[in-house]
């Protein structure tokens, strides 16, 4: 894997082979690059997006094929592009609870400010843009929303658009918290203690904001 970074343009081009070991190394390079750009607060979301895009290449284009990740930060946005040599365009469609394919695109749509595909001479690029100006608390909100949308799909509910009622997501949040309490109890943990710790962390972060 090799890369090119011009700090004045905040652009990095990272060719890699679409293999699990290479994807792990790609995430490491991404972390390093974001730190250099002073965007380390975006590391979790960016790594998640990169992992999902690379996984789609491995699954739908082929293991070991050549691909290229492009990162570019400008105007308050971090643009992520993954180029491969396939002309097949991914389509965002409904996903059932037992479906193994298509979840990555829903997750991408939940996290990104915008996303899409574009044809290239060699194949295509799937791109997305993440907001580089989001405060840590807002990033938590975005992660929670993406997790809730994924949770709804696992439960067999229809996908939600961002414009739809927040109340529906709140109901899903209640169900998710209930499942987490069952999980803690099944492992011999204390559900009340978990809720108390979460409340303490929340109040501390709100106070610090």
Helices and strands as residue ranges (DSSP letters): E 2-6, E 11-17, H 20-36, G 40-42, H 43-60, E 66-74, E 77-84, H 103-111, E 114-119, E 124-131, H 136-154, H 166-186, H 191-208
